[in-house]
Amino acid sequence: MVSDDQPMTRLLGKSCSIVHHKLAYTMRLMQKPAVSPFTLYLILILPPLFWAGNFVVGRAVHTDIPPFTLSLGRWVIALLCILPFAWPTMRRDLPLYWQYRWRLLAVSVVGVAAFNTLVYSGLHHTTATNGILLNSCIPILILLFGAMFYRLRLHSLQLLGLALSFFGVLTIILHGEWERLLSLAFSSGDLVIFTAMICWALYTLWLRDLPASIHRLGLMGAQIMVAVIVLLPLFIWEQAHGQHARWGQETWLALAYVGIFPSVIAYTLYTIGVEKAGAARAGLFIHLMPVFGSLLSVIFLGEHLHLFHAIGIAAILGGLALSNRHQHP
C-alpha cells in the first residue's frame, strides 16, 4: 500500500517497544489488589488524554483514510502489540470467554468495533472539538442507563444533573441555534458521534457484568480479536466501493498513534479503572477530554472555540457535578 516499507517497519518496531514497556507496567498494576490514590488518578487521567488525541488525529486524516480502514488498521496494530502479553491469559480464560460469550460479543462489537467506527465516520462531517465535547455526556448516559437497566436509583440532584447535561448536549448539537429543533437541521456528524457515545456508555456498564476472574489484559485481547473479525468484511465492502486510503508518512504516523495510545494503552487502563474505581467514577474522568481535546484541536487543527461550546460544556459539567455530588473518585 506504500512504496517504501522501511519507515513503517521502523515505526512499528519502536511503537511495539513502547507498548511492551507500558503493558509490562500495566500487568503489574493488574496484579495489585489496591493501588495508591496517585496511581489511580493517573490510570483514570491518561485515557481521556489519549482519546482526545484520537479525535484530533481522526479529524486530521478524515480525507485520507476512510472510517472502516482507519478502524480496522487501528485494531490490527493494537492486536499485534498486545497479543504477546495477552495470549497466555487468553488461553487460560477460554472457558470463561465461552461461558460469557454473548456479553463478550456485545462489549467487543459495541465498545470496540462500533464506537470507533462511528467516531471516525462522524468526524467526516463535524469538527474534532464538537466530537470531543459530546464525549462529556457519557457519564450522564452511564447514570441514565444504569437507572434504566440496572435499577440504579437516582436522587433528585442526579435527575437535575441529567436535565442540565442534556441541555448542554443539545446546545452543542444545535450549535446554539435552538430554531434548528423546528426544522430538525442537525449536523449528521454530531448525531453519529452522539450514537457512538451511547455505545460507550453501554460498553462501560456491560464491562461490569464480566467477572473479575477474567484477566483484564486477556479480555482486551479477546475484544480486539472479535472487533477485527467484525470490521474485516466492512473494510472489504469499503474497498469494493472505491474508498481507498492515501498512504504517506503522516497517515502511517496517524495509524500508529490510534493503534497504540487510544487503543492498547487507554483501553487497558480504562478497564482497570472501571474495575478499581467503578463505572460511574471512571466515566467521570472522561470529562477531561474537552480540556485536553480543545487545546489539541486549537493547536494542531486550527479550530476555534465558540460561545455555544462554552455554554454546552458548562452545562454538561454542571450536570455532572450535581449527579456525582456524593461520589468521590
Phi and psi in degrees as GROMACS dihedral restraints (atoms count N, CA, C in turn):
[ dihedral_restraints ]
;  ai    aj    ak    al  type     phi  dphi    fc
    3     4     5     6     1  -140.4    20    10
    4     5     6     7     1   145.6    20    10
    6     7     8     9     1   -70.7    20    10
    7     8     9    10     1   -31.3    20    10
    9    10    11    12     1  -119.4    20    10
   10    11    12    13     1   111.8    20    10
   12    13    14    15     1   -84.1    20    10
   13    14    15    16     1   -16.3    20    10
   15    16    17    18     1   -62.2    20    10
   16    17    18    19     1   -45.7    20    10
   18    19    20    21     1   -59.5    20    10
   19    20    21    22     1   -39.7    20    10
   21    22    23    24     1   -68.0    20    10
   22    23    24    25     1   -39.1    20    10
   24    25    26    27     1   -63.0    20    10
   25    26    27    28     1   -45.8    20    10
   27    28    29    30     1   -63.6    20    10
   28    29    30    31     1   -40.9    20    10
   30    31    32    33     1   -62.5    20    10
   31    32    33    34     1   -46.1    20    10
   33    34    35    36     1   -66.2    20    10
   34    35    36    37     1   -36.0    20    10
   36    37    38    39     1   -62.7    20    10
   37    38    39    40     1   -47.7    20    10
   39    40    41    42     1   -65.4    20    10
   40    41    42    43     1   -39.8    20    10
   42    43    44    45     1   -63.7    20    10
   43    44    45    46     1   -45.2    20    10
   45    46    47    48     1   -65.4    20    10
   46    47    48    49     1   -33.4    20    10
   48    49    50    51     1   -63.0    20    10
   49    50    51    52     1   -43.4    20    10
   51    52    53    54     1   -62.5    20    10
   52    53    54    55     1   -46.1    20    10
   54    55    56    57     1   -63.0    20    10
   55    56    57    58     1   -42.8    20    10
   57    58    59    60     1   -61.4    20    10
   58    59    60    61     1   -39.4    20    10
   60    61    62    63     1   -64.9    20    10
   61    62    63    64     1   -45.6    20    10
   63    64    65    66     1   -67.4    20    10
   64    65    66    67     1   -39.6    20    10
   66    67    68    69     1   -69.5    20    10
   67    68    69    70     1   -32.4    20    10
   69    70    71    72     1   -61.7    20    10
   70    71    72    73     1   -40.9    20    10
   72    73    74    75     1   -67.5    20    10
   73    74    75    76     1   -40.5    20    10
   75    76    77    78     1   -62.9    20    10
   76    77    78    79     1   -39.3    20    10
   78    79    80    81     1   -63.6    20    10
   79    80    81    82     1   -34.9    20    10
   81    82    83    84     1   -66.3    20    10
   82    83    84    85     1   -36.8    20    10
   84    85    86    87     1   -64.0    20    10
   85    86    87    88     1   -40.8    20    10
   87    88    89    90     1   -62.6    20    10
   88    89    90    91     1   -30.8    20    10
   90    91    92    93     1   -80.2    20    10
   91    92    93    94     1   -10.7    20    10
   93    94    95    96     1   -88.1    20    10
   94    95    96    97     1   130.2    20    10
   96    97    98    99     1   -66.5    20    10
   97    98    99   100     1   -28.0    20    10
   99   100   101   102     1  -144.7    20    10
  100   101   102   103     1   152.5    20    10
  102   103   104   105     1  -125.2    20    10
  103   104   105   106     1   161.8    20    10
  105   106   107   108     1   -69.1    20    10
  106   107   108   109     1   157.2    20    10
  108   109   110   111     1   -56.0    20    10
  109   110   111   112     1   -40.2    20    10
  111   112   113   114     1   -61.9    20    10
  112   113   114   115     1   -45.7    20    10
  114   115   116   117     1   -63.6    20    10
  115   116   117   118     1   -39.7    20    10
  117   118   119   120     1   -63.7    20    10
  118   119   120   121     1   -43.0    20    10
  120   121   122   123     1   -61.8    20    10
  121   122   123   124     1   -40.8    20    10
  123   124   125   126     1   -63.2    20    10
  124   125   126   127     1   -42.3    20    10
  126   127   128   129     1   -59.0    20    10
  127   128   129   130     1   -38.0    20    10
  129   130   131   132     1   -85.7    20    10
  130   131   132   133     1   -23.0    20    10
  132   133   134   135     1   -85.1    20    10
  133   134   135   136     1   -36.8    20    10
  135   136   137   138     1   -64.7    20    10
  136   137   138   139     1   -41.1    20    10
  138   139   140   141     1   -56.2    20    10
  139   140   141   142     1   -48.2    20    10
  141   142   143   144     1   -63.2    20    10
  142   143   144   145     1   -30.0    20    10
  144   145   146   147     1   -64.2    20    10
  145   146   147   148     1   -48.4    20    10
  147   148   149   150     1   -69.2    20    10
  148   149   150   151     1   -35.9    20    10
  150   151   152   153     1   -70.1    20    10
  151   152   153   154     1   -33.5    20    10
  153   154   155   156     1   -61.6    20    10
  154   155   156   157     1   -42.3    20    10
  156   157   158   159     1   -62.1    20    10
  157   158   159   160     1   -32.4    20    10
  159   160   161   162     1   -61.7    20    10
  160   161   162   163     1   -41.6    20    10
  162   163   164   165     1   -65.9    20    10
  163   164   165   166     1   -42.7    20    10
  165   166   167   168     1   -64.3    20    10
  166   167   168   169     1   -45.8    20    10
  168   169   170   171     1   -66.9    20    10
  169   170   171   172     1   -42.2    20    10
  171   172   173   174     1   -59.3    20    10
  172   173   174   175     1   -39.7    20    10
  174   175   176   177     1   -70.7    20    10
  175   176   177   178     1   -38.4    20    10
  177   178   179   180     1   -63.7    20    10
  178   179   180   181     1   -33.1    20    10
  180   181   182   183     1  -108.6    20    10
  181   182   183   184     1    16.6    20    10
  183   184   185   186     1   -64.7    20    10
  184   185   186   187     1   -23.2    20    10
  186   187   188   189     1   -88.9    20    10
  187   188   189   190     1    -9.8    20    10
  189   190   191   192     1  -105.9    20    10
  190   191   192   193     1   -30.6    20    10
  192   193   194   195     1  -127.4    20    10
  193   194   195   196     1   118.1    20    10
  195   196   197   198     1   -62.4    20    10
  196   197   198   199     1   156.8    20    10
  198   199   200   201     1   -62.0    20    10
  199   200   201   202     1   -42.9    20    10
  201   202   203   204     1   -68.3    20    10
  202   203   204   205     1   -35.9    20    10
  204   205   206   207     1   -64.2    20    10
  205   206   207   208     1   -44.9    20    10
  207   208   209   210     1   -65.5    20    10
  208   209   210   211     1   -42.5    20    10
  210   211   212   213     1   -66.9    20    10
  211   212   213   214     1   -45.4    20    10
  213   214   215   216     1   -65.3    20    10
  214   215   216   217     1   -45.9    20    10
  216   217   218   219     1   -59.9    20    10
  217   218   219   220     1   -39.6    20    10
  219   220   221   222     1   -57.8    20    10
  220   221   222   223     1   -48.3    20    10
  222   223   224   225     1   -79.3    20    10
  223   224   225   226     1   -25.0    20    10
  225   226   227   228     1   -65.6    20    10
  226   227   228   229     1   -45.4    20    10
  228   229   230   231     1   -61.2    20    10
  229   230   231   232     1   -44.9    20    10
  231   232   233   234     1   -60.3    20    10
  232   233   234   235     1   -41.9    20    10
  234   235   236   237     1   -64.5    20    10
  235   236   237   238     1   -42.7    20    10
  237   238   239   240     1   -62.0    20    10
  238   239   240   241     1   -35.4    20    10
  240   241   242   243     1   -76.4    20    10
  241   242   243   244     1   -37.2    20    10
  243   244   245   246     1   -89.6    20    10
  244   245   246   247     1   -24.2    20    10
  246   247   248   249     1   -58.8    20    10
  247   248   249   250     1   -41.9    20    10
  249   250   251   252     1   -58.2    20    10
  250   251   252   253     1   -31.9    20    10
  252   253   254   255     1   -86.3    20    10
  253   254   255   256     1   -36.5    20    10
  255   256   257   258     1   -85.2    20    10
  256   257   258   259     1   -25.0    20    10
  258   259   260   261     1   -57.4    20    10
  259   260   261   262     1   -45.5    20    10
  261   262   263   264     1   -57.2    20    10
  262   263   264   265     1   -43.8    20    10
  264   265   266   267     1   -74.8    20    10
  265   266   267   268     1   -28.8    20    10
  267   268   269   270     1   -64.7    20    10
  268   269   270   271     1   -42.8    20    10
  270   271   272   273     1   -63.3    20    10
  271   272   273   274     1   -42.1    20    10
  273   274   275   276     1   -64.1    20    10
  274   275   276   277     1   -37.9    20    10
  276   277   278   279     1   -92.9    20    10
  277   278   279   280     1     9.4    20    10
  279   280   281   282     1   -53.0    20    10
  280   281   282   283     1   -43.4    20    10
  282   283   284   285     1   -60.9    20    10
  283   284   285   286     1   -35.9    20    10
  285   286   287   288     1   -70.6    20    10
  286   287   288   289     1   -38.0    20    10
  288   289   290   291     1   -58.5    20    10
  289   290   291   292     1   -41.9    20    10
  291   292   293   294     1   -68.7    20    10
  292   293   294   295     1   -39.3    20    10
  294   295   296   297     1   -62.4    20    10
  295   296   297   298     1   -38.5    20    10
  297   298   299   300     1  -109.4    20    10
  298   299   300   301     1    36.1    20    10
  300   301   302   303     1   -61.6    20    10
  301   302   303   304     1   -37.9    20    10
  303   304   305   306     1   -73.0    20    10
  304   305   306   307     1   -36.6    20    10
  306   307   308   309     1   -69.3    20    10
  307   308   309   310     1   -39.6    20    10
  309   310   311   312     1   -62.5    20    10
  310   311   312   313     1   -42.4    20    10
  312   313   314   315     1   -62.3    20    10
  313   314   315   316     1   -42.1    20    10
  315   316   317   318     1   -63.5    20    10
  316   317   318   319     1   -48.9    20    10
  318   319   320   321     1   -67.5    20    10
  319   320   321   322     1   -32.6    20    10
  321   322   323   324     1   -69.1    20    10
  322   323   324   325     1   -44.6    20    10
  324   325   326   327     1   -72.7    20    10
  325   326   327   328     1   -48.5    20    10
  327   328   329   330     1   -75.0    20    10
  328   329   330   331     1   -47.1    20    10
  330   331   332   333     1   -88.5    20    10
  331   332   333   334     1   -22.5    20    10
  333   334   335   336     1  -108.5    20    10
  334   335   336   337     1   -59.1    20    10
  336   337   338   339     1   -72.3    20    10
  337   338   339   340     1   -55.6    20    10
  339   340   341   342     1   -70.2    20    10
  340   341   342   343     1   -45.8    20    10
  342   343   344   345     1   -55.1    20    10
  343   344   345   346     1   -53.3    20    10
  345   346   347   348     1   -69.4    20    10
  346   347   348   349     1   -37.5    20    10
  348   349   350   351     1   -64.9    20    10
  349   350   351   352     1   -40.7    20    10
  351   352   353   354     1   -64.3    20    10
  352   353   354   355     1   -40.1    20    10
  354   355   356   357     1   -61.3    20    10
  355   356   357   358     1   -49.6    20    10
  357   358   359   360     1   -65.3    20    10
  358   359   360   361     1   -34.8    20    10
  360   361   362   363     1   -67.2    20    10
  361   362   363   364     1   -44.3    20    10
  363   364   365   366     1   -63.2    20    10
  364   365   366   367     1   -33.8    20    10
  366   367   368   369     1   -69.9    20    10
  367   368   369   370     1    -8.8    20    10
  369   370   371   372     1   -74.6    20    10
  370   371   372   373     1   -16.5    20    10
  372   373   374   375     1  -129.8    20    10
  373   374   375   376     1     5.0    20    10
  375   376   377   378     1  -149.7    20    10
  376   377   378   379     1   172.8    20    10
  378   379   380   381     1   -84.3    20    10
  379   380   381   382     1   161.3    20    10
  381   382   383   384     1   -63.2    20    10
  382   383   384   385     1   -36.2    20    10
  384   385   386   387     1   -60.4    20    10
  385   386   387   388     1   -48.3    20    10
  387   388   389   390     1   -60.9    20    10
  388   389   390   391     1   -43.7    20    10
  390   391   392   393     1   -61.1    20    10
  391   392   393   394     1   -42.7    20    10
  393   394   395   396     1   -66.9    20    10
  394   395   396   397     1   -42.2    20    10
  396   397   398   399     1   -65.6    20    10
  397   398   399   400     1   -35.1    20    10
  399   400   401   402     1   -65.4    20    10
  400   401   402   403     1   -22.2    20    10
  402   403   404   405     1   -60.7    20    10
  403   404   405   406     1   -23.3    20    10
  405   406   407   408     1   -67.6    20    10
  406   407   408   409     1   -12.2    20    10
  408   409   410   411     1   -86.2    20    10
  409   410   411   412     1    -6.4    20    10
  411   412   413   414     1   -60.3    20    10
  412   413   414   415     1   -49.0    20    10
  414   415   416   417     1   -58.4    20    10
  415   416   417   418     1   -35.7    20    10
  417   418   419   420     1   -69.5    20    10
  418   419   420   421     1   -40.0    20    10
  420   421   422   423     1   -63.6    20    10
  421   422   423   424     1   -35.3    20    10
  423   424   425   426     1   -62.2    20    10
  424   425   426   427     1   -44.6    20    10
  426   427   428   429     1   -63.5    20    10
  427   428   429   430     1   -43.6    20    10
  429   430   431   432     1   -63.8    20    10
  430   431   432   433     1   -48.9    20    10
  432   433   434   435     1   -69.5    20    10
  433   434   435   436     1   -30.9    20    10
  435   436   437   438     1   -61.9    20    10
  436   437   438   439     1   -39.4    20    10
  438   439   440   441     1   -70.3    20    10
  439   440   441   442     1   -36.9    20    10
  441   442   443   444     1   -74.7    20    10
  442   443   444   445     1   -41.2    20    10
  444   445   446   447     1  -112.3    20    10
  445   446   447   448     1   -17.6    20    10
  447   448   449   450     1  -120.1    20    10
  448   449   450   451     1    12.7    20    10
  450   451   452   453     1    56.9    20    10
  451   452   453   454     1    31.9    20    10
  453   454   455   456     1   -72.1    20    10
  454   455   456   457     1   123.9    20    10
  456   457   458   459     1   -83.5    20    10
  457   458   459   460     1   129.2    20    10
  459   460   461   462     1  -101.0    20    10
  460   461   462   463     1   131.2    20    10
  462   463   464   465     1   -87.0    20    10
  463   464   465   466     1   175.9    20    10
  465   466   467   468     1   -60.7    20    10
  466   467   468   469     1   -38.6    20    10
  468   469   470   471     1   -66.1    20    10
  469   470   471   472     1   -35.9    20    10
  471   472   473   474     1   -66.8    20    10
  472   473   474   475     1   -38.5    20    10
  474   475   476   477     1   -64.7    20    10
  475   476   477   478     1   -41.6    20    10
  477   478   479   480     1   -63.1    20    10
  478   479   480   481     1   -40.7    20    10
  480   481   482   483     1   -62.6    20    10
  481   482   483   484     1   -39.9    20    10
  483   484   485   486     1   -59.9    20    10
  484   485   486   487     1   -45.1    20    10
  486   487   488   489     1   -64.6    20    10
  487   488   489   490     1   -43.7    20    10
  489   490   491   492     1   -65.7    20    10
  490   491   492   493     1   -42.2    20    10
  492   493   494   495     1   -67.2    20    10
  493   494   495   496     1   -36.6    20    10
  495   496   497   498     1   -64.0    20    10
  496   497   498   499     1   -37.6    20    10
  498   499   500   501     1   -60.2    20    10
  499   500   501   502     1   -42.8    20    10
  501   502   503   504     1   -63.8    20    10
  502   503   504   505     1   -42.4    20    10
  504   505   506   507     1   -62.3    20    10
  505   506   507   508     1   -45.1    20    10
  507   508   509   510     1   -62.5    20    10
  508   509   510   511     1   -37.8    20    10
  510   511   512   513     1   -60.1    20    10
  511   512   513   514     1   -42.0    20    10
  513   514   515   516     1   -70.4    20    10
  514   515   516   517     1   -46.5    20    10
  516   517   518   519     1   -62.3    20    10
  517   518   519   520     1   -38.1    20    10
  519   520   521   522     1   -86.1    20    10
  520   521   522   523     1    -0.9    20    10
  522   523   524   525     1    57.3    20    10
  523   524   525   526     1    31.3    20    10
  525   526   527   528     1    76.8    20    10
  526   527   528   529     1     2.9    20    10
  528   529   530   531     1  -106.0    20    10
  529   530   531   532     1    91.6    20    10
  531   532   533   534     1   -69.7    20    10
  532   533   534   535     1   -16.5    20    10
  534   535   536   537     1   -67.1    20    10
  535   536   537   538     1   -15.6    20    10
  537   538   539   540     1   -62.8    20    10
  538   539   540   541     1   -24.2    20    10
  540   541   542   543     1   -61.4    20    10
  541   542   543   544     1   -35.2    20    10
  543   544   545   546     1   -70.5    20    10
  544   545   546   547     1   -35.7    20    10
  546   547   548   549     1  -100.2    20    10
  547   548   549   550     1    -0.8    20    10
  549   550   551   552     1    53.5    20    10
  550   551   552   553     1    38.7    20    10
  552   553   554   555     1   -90.9    20    10
  553   554   555   556     1    72.4    20    10
  555   556   557   558     1   -90.8    20    10
  556   557   558   559     1   157.7    20    10
  558   559   560   561     1   -76.3    20    10
  559   560   561   562     1   124.9    20    10
  561   562   563   564     1   -61.3    20    10
  562   563   564   565     1   -35.0    20    10
  564   565   566   567     1   -63.6    20    10
  565   566   567   568     1   -41.1    20    10
  567   568   569   570     1   -63.1    20    10
  568   569   570   571     1   -41.6    20    10
  570   571   572   573     1   -67.4    20    10
  571   572   573   574     1   -38.4    20    10
  573   574   575   576     1   -64.2    20    10
  574   575   576   577     1   -43.4    20    10
  576   577   578   579     1   -68.6    20    10
  577   578   579   580     1   -35.4    20    10
  579   580   581   582     1   -63.6    20    10
  580   581   582   583     1   -36.7    20    10
  582   583   584   585     1   -61.8    20    10
  583   584   585   586     1   -38.0    20    10
  585   586   587   588     1   -62.6    20    10
  586   587   588   589     1   -36.7    20    10
  588   589   590   591     1   -65.3    20    10
  589   590   591   592     1   -36.5    20    10
  591   592   593   594     1   -61.9    20    10
  592   593   594   595     1   -42.5    20    10
  594   595   596   597     1   -59.2    20    10
  595   596   597   598     1   -42.3    20    10
  597   598   599   600     1   -69.5    20    10
  598   599   600   601     1   -36.5    20    10
  600   601   602   603     1   -63.1    20    10
  601   602   603   604     1   -43.4    20    10
  603   604   605   606     1   -64.5    20    10
  604   605   606   607     1   -40.4    20    10
  606   607   608   609     1   -59.0    20    10
  607   608   609   610     1   -44.7    20    10
  609   610   611   612     1   -62.2    20    10
  610   611   612   613     1   -43.2    20    10
  612   613   614   615     1   -69.6    20    10
  613   614   615   616     1   -40.4    20    10
  615   616   617   618     1   -68.7    20    10
  616   617   618   619     1   -27.0    20    10
  618   619   620   621     1   -58.5    20    10
  619   620   621   622     1   -31.7    20    10
  621   622   623   624     1   -66.2    20    10
  622   623   624   625     1   -22.8    20    10
  624   625   626   627     1   -79.0    20    10
  625   626   627   628     1   -10.9    20    10
  627   628   629   630     1   -91.7    20    10
  628   629   630   631     1   124.8    20    10
  630   631   632   633     1   -64.7    20    10
  631   632   633   634     1   154.1    20    10
  633   634   635   636     1   -64.6    20    10
  634   635   636   637     1   -17.8    20    10
  636   637   638   639     1   -68.7    20    10
  637   638   639   640     1   -16.8    20    10
  639   640   641   642     1   -82.5    20    10
  640   641   642   643     1   119.9    20    10
  642   643   644   645     1   -61.6    20    10
  643   644   645   646     1   130.9    20    10
  645   646   647   648     1   -69.6    20    10
  646   647   648   649     1   -32.7    20    10
  648   649   650   651     1   -70.6    20    10
  649   650   651   652     1   -42.1    20    10
  651   652   653   654     1   -63.0    20    10
  652   653   654   655     1   -37.9    20    10
  654   655   656   657     1   -61.4    20    10
  655   656   657   658     1   -41.3    20    10
  657   658   659   660     1   -62.4    20    10
  658   659   660   661     1   -42.6    20    10
  660   661   662   663     1   -62.1    20    10
  661   662   663   664     1   -41.2    20    10
  663   664   665   666     1   -65.3    20    10
  664   665   666   667     1   -41.4    20    10
  666   667   668   669     1   -62.0    20    10
  667   668   669   670     1   -42.7    20    10
  669   670   671   672     1   -64.5    20    10
  670   671   672   673     1   -41.6    20    10
  672   673   674   675     1   -58.0    20    10
  673   674   675   676     1   -47.0    20    10
  675   676   677   678     1   -62.5    20    10
  676   677   678   679     1   -42.9    20    10
  678   679   680   681     1   -62.4    20    10
  679   680   681   682     1   -41.2    20    10
  681   682   683   684     1   -62.2    20    10
  682   683   684   685     1   -42.3    20    10
  684   685   686   687     1   -62.2    20    10
  685   686   687   688     1   -40.6    20    10
  687   688   689   690     1   -69.0    20    10
  688   689   690   691     1   -39.6    20    10
  690   691   692   693     1   -78.2    20    10
  691   692   693   694     1   -24.8    20    10
  693   694   695   696     1   -58.0    20    10
  694   695   696   697     1   -50.1    20    10
  696   697   698   699     1   -64.8    20    10
  697   698   699   700     1   -30.2    20    10
  699   700   701   702     1   -69.0    20    10
  700   701   702   703     1   -37.2    20    10
  702   703   704   705     1   -63.4    20    10
  703   704   705   706     1   -43.7    20    10
  705   706   707   708     1   -62.2    20    10
  706   707   708   709     1   -42.1    20    10
  708   709   710   711     1   -60.4    20    10
  709   710   711   712     1   -42.9    20    10
  711   712   713   714     1   -61.4    20    10
  712   713   714   715     1   -43.6    20    10
  714   715   716   717     1   -65.8    20    10
  715   716   717   718     1   -39.7    20    10
  717   718   719   720     1   -64.1    20    10
  718   719   720   721     1   -25.0    20    10
  720   721   722   723     1   -95.8    20    10
  721   722   723   724     1    17.7    20    10
  723   724   725   726     1    78.1    20    10
  724   725   726   727     1    15.4    20    10
  726   727   728   729     1   -95.1    20    10
  727   728   729   730     1    94.4    20    10
  729   730   731   732     1  -111.9    20    10
  730   731   732   733     1   149.7    20    10
  732   733   734   735     1   -80.1    20    10
  733   734   735   736     1   150.5    20    10
  735   736   737   738     1  -104.7    20    10
  736   737   738   739     1   104.0    20    10
  738   739   740   741     1   -88.3    20    10
  739   740   741   742     1   139.7    20    10
  741   742   743   744     1  -162.9    20    10
  742   743   744   745     1  -175.9    20    10
  744   745   746   747     1   -59.8    20    10
  745   746   747   748     1   -42.6    20    10
  747   748   749   750     1   -66.7    20    10
  748   749   750   751     1   -40.9    20    10
  750   751   752   753     1   -70.7    20    10
  751   752   753   754     1   -35.3    20    10
  753   754   755   756     1   -65.8    20    10
  754   755   756   757     1   -41.0    20    10
  756   757   758   759     1   -62.2    20    10
  757   758   759   760     1   -42.0    20    10
  759   760   761   762     1   -61.7    20    10
  760   761   762   763     1   -43.9    20    10
  762   763   764   765     1   -64.1    20    10
  763   764   765   766     1   -40.5    20    10
  765   766   767   768     1   -63.4    20    10
  766   767   768   769     1   -41.4    20    10
  768   769   770   771     1   -62.6    20    10
  769   770   771   772     1   -52.1    20    10
  771   772   773   774     1   -68.3    20    10
  772   773   774   775     1   -23.3    20    10
  774   775   776   777     1   -78.8    20    10
  775   776   777   778     1   -18.6    20    10
  777   778   779   780     1  -111.0    20    10
  778   779   780   781     1   -62.0    20    10
  780   781   782   783     1   -75.1    20    10
  781   782   783   784     1   -54.4    20    10
  783   784   785   786     1   -74.3    20    10
  784   785   786   787     1   -14.2    20    10
  786   787   788   789     1   -97.8    20    10
  787   788   789   790     1   -80.1    20    10
  789   790   791   792     1   -62.9    20    10
  790   791   792   793     1   -55.7    20    10
  792   793   794   795     1   -70.5    20    10
  793   794   795   796     1   -50.9    20    10
  795   796   797   798     1   -66.0    20    10
  796   797   798   799     1   -45.4    20    10
  798   799   800   801     1   -62.5    20    10
  799   800   801   802     1   -42.4    20    10
  801   802   803   804     1   -65.5    20    10
  802   803   804   805     1   -44.3    20    10
  804   805   806   807     1   -64.3    20    10
  805   806   807   808     1   -39.4    20    10
  807   808   809   810     1   -65.1    20    10
  808   809   810   811     1   -39.5    20    10
  810   811   812   813     1   -61.5    20    10
  811   812   813   814     1   -42.4    20    10
  813   814   815   816     1   -64.1    20    10
  814   815   816   817     1   -41.7    20    10
  816   817   818   819     1   -61.7    20    10
  817   818   819   820     1   -42.1    20    10
  819   820   821   822     1   -62.5    20    10
  820   821   822   823     1   -40.1    20    10
  822   823   824   825     1   -68.1    20    10
  823   824   825   826     1   -40.7    20    10
  825   826   827   828     1   -92.6    20    10
  826   827   828   829     1   -26.1    20    10
  828   829   830   831     1  -114.0    20    10
  829   830   831   832     1   -13.7    20    10
  831   832   833   834     1    95.7    20    10
  832   833   834   835     1   155.5    20    10
  834   835   836   837     1   -63.3    20    10
  835   836   837   838     1   -45.8    20    10
  837   838   839   840     1   -65.0    20    10
  838   839   840   841     1   -42.7    20    10
  840   841   842   843     1   -70.3    20    10
  841   842   843   844     1   -39.4    20    10
  843   844   845   846     1   -64.5    20    10
  844   845   846   847     1   -41.3    20    10
  846   847   848   849     1   -63.1    20    10
  847   848   849   850     1   -29.0    20    10
  849   850   851   852     1   -56.0    20    10
  850   851   852   853     1   -38.6    20    10
  852   853   854   855     1   -74.4    20    10
  853   854   855   856     1   -11.0    20    10
  855   856   857   858     1   -62.9    20    10
  856   857   858   859     1   -21.1    20    10
  858   859   860   861     1   -68.4    20    10
  859   860   861   862     1    -8.3    20    10
  861   862   863   864     1   -76.7    20    10
  862   863   864   865     1   -15.2    20    10
  864   865   866   867     1   -59.0    20    10
  865   866   867   868     1   -42.5    20    10
  867   868   869   870     1   -61.2    20    10
  868   869   870   871     1   -34.2    20    10
  870   871   872   873     1   -64.9    20    10
  871   872   873   874     1   -52.5    20    10
  873   874   875   876     1   -67.4    20    10
  874   875   876   877     1   -45.9    20    10
  876   877   878   879     1   -67.8    20    10
  877   878   879   880     1   -40.4    20    10
  879   880   881   882     1   -62.6    20    10
  880   881   882   883     1   -42.0    20    10
  882   883   884   885     1   -63.5    20    10
  883   884   885   886     1   -45.1    20    10
  885   886   887   888     1   -65.4    20    10
  886   887   888   889     1   -38.8    20    10
  888   889   890   891     1   -66.8    20    10
  889   890   891   892     1   -40.4    20    10
  891   892   893   894     1   -67.2    20    10
  892   893   894   895     1   -42.7    20    10
  894   895   896   897     1   -71.6    20    10
  895   896   897   898     1   -47.1    20    10
  897   898   899   900     1   -98.9    20    10
  898   899   900   901     1   -25.5    20    10
  900   901   902   903     1  -110.0    20    10
  901   902   903   904     1   -10.2    20    10
  903   904   905   906     1    69.4    20    10
  904   905   906   907     1    22.2    20    10
  906   907   908   909     1   -75.5    20    10
  907   908   909   910     1   162.0    20    10
  909   910   911   912     1  -120.2    20    10
  910   911   912   913     1   144.5    20    10
  912   913   914   915     1   -90.6    20    10
  913   914   915   916     1   139.6    20    10
  915   916   917   918     1  -116.6    20    10
  916   917   918   919     1   169.7    20    10
  918   919   920   921     1   -60.8    20    10
  919   920   921   922     1   -39.0    20    10
  921   922   923   924     1   -65.5    20    10
  922   923   924   925     1   -27.9    20    10
  924   925   926   927     1   -63.3    20    10
  925   926   927   928     1   -47.2    20    10
  927   928   929   930     1   -63.5    20    10
  928   929   930   931     1   -43.8    20    10
  930   931   932   933     1   -63.9    20    10
  931   932   933   934     1   -45.2    20    10
  933   934   935   936     1   -62.9    20    10
  934   935   936   937     1   -46.9    20    10
  936   937   938   939     1   -70.3    20    10
  937   938   939   940     1   -33.6    20    10
  939   940   941   942     1   -63.9    20    10
  940   941   942   943     1   -41.6    20    10
  942   943   944   945     1   -66.6    20    10
  943   944   945   946     1   -41.6    20    10
  945   946   947   948     1   -64.9    20    10
  946   947   948   949     1   -45.0    20    10
  948   949   950   951     1   -65.0    20    10
  949   950   951   952     1   -38.6    20    10
  951   952   953   954     1   -63.5    20    10
  952   953   954   955     1   -41.7    20    10
  954   955   956   957     1   -64.1    20    10
  955   956   957   958     1   -38.2    20    10
  957   958   959   960     1   -64.3    20    10
  958   959   960   961     1   -44.0    20    10
  960   961   962   963     1   -60.3    20    10
  961   962   963   964     1   -41.9    20    10
  963   964   965   966     1   -66.4    20    10
  964   965   966   967     1   -42.1    20    10
  966   967   968   969     1   -68.8    20    10
  967   968   969   970     1   -26.5    20    10
  969   970   971   972     1  -116.1    20    10
  970   971   972   973     1    27.4    20    10
  972   973   974   975     1   -58.4    20    10
  973   974   975   976     1   -32.7    20    10
  975   976   977   978     1  -103.3    20    10
  976   977   978   979     1    11.3    20    10
  978   979   980   981     1  -112.7    20    10
  979   980   981   982     1   143.1    20    10
  981   982   983   984     1  -134.8    20    10
  982   983   984   985     1   128.4    20    10
